[in-house]
Amino acid sequence: MAGFFGLFNYEKEGPGISKNAPKKKTFIVFFETFFRNFWKFIIINLVYGIISLPVLTNGLAAAGITNVTRNIARDKHSFGTSDFLETIKKNWKQALPAGIINTLVYIILSFDVYFFYTASEGIMSTIGLGISLCMMFIFTVMQYYIWTLIITFNFKLKQVYKNSFKFVFINMKMNLLCFFAILLIYAVNIAILFLLQAYFLAVITFELLIYILTFPSFRYLLVQFCIFPSIKKYIIDPYYAEHPDDDIEKRQNLGIEVEKKTEPNPDGEDGGEEEPENVFED
């Protein structure tokens, strides 16, 4: 059974390992990847926290950390902070408004949940609360995809949200696994606060420190392990099945195996056919 309880299917071999060697389970690869880059992630998390602190710039921070964790999850080298900032520079026109939109949507949905939860008992309040919670779940899962689609492909912002919505249902099994794994981490931390409430100030200080230094990269890396195989299957692979010789270097940079098929020109000259538009972000 491949992966974590058979749900992951994101296997890769380490450098220098024979192709016939047994492949590690994905959750083992995930933790090895995280701890191998632990100190790099601490710096990245601090940069992420500083940039996202004004709230309305959280989209910029999300785009930056997504690029770093995506590359590391694909077992490709990342320069860390420089890649983080370069990604913001290249994608701020979409990342900034996306962050503002997401913040506003969460404010509206949070108000709806609070309103229906505190409203007088009745069937309409229950239905309204259920719908609001479902919408919040869907929009939360969309966040897993929004930033990867922004930094990876030449999509308009409307297409980013449309495709992110589709992936909520296309990749539901992995989305649920990721969602509840992250939810479990929150639950454990809250439980620790209740169990050690006599030392509340010291515990909350320690947990905040751990959160700031480790959790952002842990969460974004986990998301990449869960969603990228689906993005590759439904966007990247179909496109390059029709355009096998496009974006060779960019696909290799994402750790995607490429078999370049070219037919030599008997005249020794390049063909004059127009190249199709690349799917990857330049």
C-alpha positions as CSV (number, residue, x, y, z in Angstrom):
1,M,0.0,0.0,0.0
2,A,1.6,3.2,-1.2
3,G,1.9,6.2,1.0
4,F,0.1,7.2,4.2
5,F,-2.7,4.7,4.8
6,G,-2.8,4.3,1.0
7,L,-3.9,7.9,0.5
8,F,-0.7,9.4,-0.7
9,N,0.7,8.6,-4.1
10,Y,3.7,10.9,-4.3
11,E,6.8,8.7,-4.4
12,K,10.2,9.8,-5.4
13,E,13.8,8.4,-5.1
14,G,16.6,10.2,-3.3
15,P,19.8,11.2,-5.2
16,G,22.0,8.2,-6.0
17,I,19.4,5.6,-5.3
18,S,18.9,2.8,-7.8
19,K,15.7,2.8,-9.7
20,N,15.0,-0.7,-8.5
21,A,15.5,0.2,-4.8
22,P,12.4,0.2,-2.6
23,K,10.7,3.5,-2.5
24,K,10.0,5.2,0.9
25,K,6.5,5.8,2.1
26,T,5.5,9.4,1.3
27,F,4.9,10.5,4.9
28,I,8.5,9.4,5.7
29,V,9.7,11.4,2.8
30,F,7.7,14.4,4.0
31,F,9.2,14.4,7.5
32,E,12.7,13.7,6.1
33,T,12.3,16.7,3.7
34,F,11.0,18.9,6.5
35,F,13.8,18.2,9.0
36,R,16.5,18.2,6.3
37,N,15.5,21.8,5.6
38,F,14.6,22.7,9.1
39,W,17.0,25.6,9.6
40,K,16.2,27.1,6.2
41,F,12.5,26.9,7.1
42,I,13.1,28.9,10.3
43,I,14.4,31.8,8.3
44,I,11.6,31.5,5.7
45,N,9.0,31.4,8.5
46,L,10.4,34.6,10.0
47,V,10.3,36.4,6.6
48,Y,6.8,35.0,6.1
49,G,5.6,36.4,9.4
50,I,7.1,39.8,8.8
51,I,5.5,40.2,5.4
52,S,2.1,38.8,6.3
53,L,2.0,40.9,9.5
54,P,0.1,43.8,7.9
55,V,-2.7,41.2,7.0
56,L,-3.5,42.8,3.6
57,T,0.0,41.7,2.4
58,N,-0.5,38.1,3.5
59,G,-1.0,37.1,-0.2
60,L,2.5,38.2,-1.0
61,A,3.9,36.1,1.9
62,A,1.8,33.1,0.8
63,A,3.1,33.2,-2.7
64,G,6.7,33.4,-1.5
65,I,6.5,30.5,0.9
66,T,4.6,28.4,-1.6
67,N,7.4,28.7,-4.1
68,V,10.0,27.7,-1.6
69,T,8.0,24.7,-0.3
70,R,6.9,23.6,-3.8
71,N,10.5,23.4,-5.0
72,I,11.7,21.6,-1.8
73,A,8.8,19.2,-2.0
74,R,9.7,18.4,-5.6
75,D,13.3,17.7,-4.3
76,K,14.7,20.7,-6.2
77,H,17.1,23.2,-4.7
78,S,15.8,26.4,-3.3
79,F,17.8,29.5,-2.3
80,G,15.3,30.2,0.4
81,T,14.9,33.9,1.1
82,S,16.1,35.1,-2.3
83,D,13.6,32.7,-4.0
84,F,10.9,33.9,-1.6
85,L,11.4,37.6,-2.5
86,E,11.9,36.9,-6.2
87,T,8.5,35.1,-6.3
88,I,6.8,38.1,-4.7
89,K,8.5,40.4,-7.2
90,K,7.2,38.3,-10.1
91,N,3.7,37.6,-8.9
92,W,2.6,40.5,-6.7
93,K,0.1,41.8,-9.2
94,Q,-2.0,38.6,-8.6
95,A,-0.8,37.6,-5.1
96,L,-1.6,41.0,-3.5
97,P,-5.3,41.2,-4.7
98,A,-5.8,37.5,-4.0
99,G,-4.7,38.0,-0.4
100,I,-7.1,40.9,0.0
101,I,-9.9,39.0,-1.6
102,N,-9.3,36.0,0.7
103,T,-9.2,38.2,3.8
104,L,-12.5,39.8,2.9
105,V,-14.1,36.5,2.2
106,Y,-13.0,35.0,5.5
107,I,-14.3,38.1,7.3
108,I,-17.7,37.6,5.7
109,L,-17.9,33.9,6.3
110,S,-16.7,34.3,9.9
111,F,-19.5,36.8,10.5
112,D,-22.0,34.4,8.9
113,V,-20.9,31.5,11.1
114,Y,-21.1,33.7,14.2
115,F,-24.5,35.2,13.2
116,F,-26.2,31.8,12.6
117,Y,-24.5,30.2,15.7
118,T,-25.7,32.9,18.0
119,A,-29.1,33.3,16.4
120,S,-32.2,31.9,18.1
121,E,-32.7,28.2,17.7
122,G,-34.6,27.1,14.6
123,I,-34.3,25.1,11.4
124,M,-33.3,28.2,9.4
125,S,-30.4,29.0,11.8
126,T,-29.2,25.4,11.6
127,I,-29.3,25.4,7.8
128,G,-27.6,28.8,7.6
129,L,-24.8,27.6,10.0
130,G,-24.3,24.4,8.0
131,I,-24.1,26.2,4.7
132,S,-21.7,28.8,6.1
133,L,-19.4,26.1,7.5
134,C,-19.5,24.2,4.2
135,M,-18.6,27.4,2.3
136,M,-15.7,28.1,4.8
137,F,-14.4,24.6,4.4
138,I,-14.5,24.8,0.5
139,F,-12.8,28.2,0.6
140,T,-10.1,27.0,3.0
141,V,-9.3,24.0,0.8
142,M,-9.2,26.4,-2.2
143,Q,-6.3,28.1,-0.4
144,Y,-4.2,25.0,-0.9
145,Y,-4.3,25.5,-4.7
146,I,-4.6,29.3,-5.2
147,W,-1.0,30.2,-4.5
148,T,0.5,27.2,-6.4
149,L,-1.6,28.0,-9.5
150,I,-0.6,31.7,-9.3
151,I,3.2,31.1,-9.2
152,T,3.3,28.1,-11.5
153,F,0.9,28.9,-14.5
154,N,-0.1,31.7,-16.8
155,F,-3.6,31.9,-15.4
156,K,-5.7,34.9,-14.9
157,L,-6.9,35.5,-11.4
158,K,-10.4,34.4,-12.3
159,Q,-9.1,31.1,-13.7
160,V,-7.0,30.6,-10.6
161,Y,-10.1,30.7,-8.4
162,K,-12.2,28.7,-10.9
163,N,-9.6,25.9,-11.0
164,S,-9.0,26.0,-7.3
165,F,-12.7,25.4,-6.8
166,K,-12.7,22.4,-9.1
167,F,-9.7,20.9,-7.3
168,V,-11.6,21.0,-4.0
169,F,-13.8,18.1,-5.4
170,I,-11.3,16.5,-7.9
171,N,-8.8,15.8,-5.1
172,M,-11.2,15.5,-2.2
173,K,-9.5,12.6,-0.6
174,M,-6.1,14.3,-0.2
175,N,-7.8,17.6,0.6
176,L,-9.6,16.0,3.6
177,L,-6.4,14.3,4.7
178,C,-4.5,17.6,4.6
179,F,-7.4,19.6,6.2
180,F,-7.8,17.2,9.2
181,A,-4.0,16.9,9.6
182,I,-3.7,20.6,10.0
183,L,-6.8,20.7,12.2
184,L,-5.3,18.0,14.4
185,I,-2.3,20.2,15.0
186,Y,-4.5,23.1,16.1
187,A,-6.5,20.8,18.4
188,V,-3.4,19.3,20.0
189,N,-2.0,22.8,20.7
190,I,-5.3,23.9,22.2
191,A,-5.4,20.8,24.4
192,I,-2.0,21.5,25.7
193,L,-3.1,25.0,26.7
194,F,-6.0,23.5,28.7
195,L,-3.9,20.8,30.3
196,L,-1.2,23.2,31.3
197,Q,-3.4,26.2,32.1
198,A,-1.6,26.7,35.4
199,Y,1.4,27.7,33.3
200,F,-0.7,29.4,30.7
201,L,1.6,32.4,30.0
202,A,4.7,30.3,29.7
203,V,3.0,27.6,27.5
204,I,1.3,30.1,25.2
205,T,4.6,32.0,24.8
206,F,6.4,28.7,23.9
207,E,3.6,27.7,21.5
208,L,3.6,31.0,19.8
209,L,7.4,30.8,19.3
210,I,7.1,27.2,17.9
211,Y,4.3,28.4,15.6
212,I,6.2,31.3,14.2
213,L,9.4,29.4,13.7
214,T,8.0,26.1,12.3
215,F,4.3,25.9,11.5
216,P,4.0,28.0,8.3
217,S,6.6,26.0,6.3
218,F,5.3,22.8,7.8
219,R,1.7,23.6,6.7
220,Y,2.7,24.8,3.2
221,L,5.0,21.8,2.7
222,L,2.3,19.4,3.7
223,V,-0.1,21.1,1.3
224,Q,2.4,20.7,-1.6
225,F,2.8,16.9,-0.9
226,C,-1.0,16.6,-1.0
227,I,-1.9,18.7,-4.0
228,F,0.9,18.8,-6.5
229,P,0.3,15.3,-7.8
230,S,-3.3,16.2,-8.7
231,I,-2.2,19.5,-10.4
232,K,0.4,17.5,-12.4
233,K,-2.2,14.9,-13.4
234,Y,-5.0,17.2,-14.4
235,I,-3.1,20.3,-15.8
236,I,0.5,19.6,-16.5
237,D,0.3,16.1,-18.0
238,P,-2.6,16.7,-20.4
239,Y,-1.1,19.9,-21.8
240,Y,2.3,18.3,-22.4
241,A,0.9,15.2,-23.9
242,E,-0.1,17.5,-26.7
243,H,3.0,19.7,-26.5
244,P,5.8,17.3,-25.5
245,D,8.7,19.6,-26.4
246,D,7.5,22.7,-24.6
247,D,9.1,24.1,-21.3
248,I,11.6,21.3,-21.0
249,E,13.8,23.1,-18.5
250,K,10.9,24.4,-16.4
251,R,9.4,20.9,-16.1
252,Q,12.8,19.6,-15.1
253,N,13.0,22.4,-12.5
254,L,9.8,21.0,-11.0
255,G,11.2,17.5,-10.8
256,I,9.0,16.3,-13.6
257,E,10.5,13.6,-15.8
258,V,10.7,14.7,-19.5
259,E,11.2,12.6,-22.5
260,K,12.0,15.1,-25.2
261,K,11.0,13.8,-28.6
262,T,12.4,15.7,-31.5
263,E,12.8,14.9,-35.2
264,P,15.9,16.1,-36.8
265,N,15.5,18.5,-39.7
266,P,17.2,17.1,-42.8
267,D,18.2,20.6,-43.8
268,G,19.7,21.2,-40.3
269,E,17.4,24.2,-39.8
270,D,14.7,24.8,-37.2
271,G,11.1,24.4,-38.3
272,G,9.1,27.4,-38.9
273,E,6.0,26.4,-37.0
274,E,4.8,28.8,-34.3
275,E,5.3,27.5,-30.8
276,P,2.2,27.3,-28.6
277,E,1.9,29.5,-25.5
278,N,3.7,28.0,-22.5
279,V,1.6,26.8,-19.7
280,F,4.2,27.7,-17.0
281,E,4.7,31.2,-15.5
282,D,7.7,33.0,-17.0
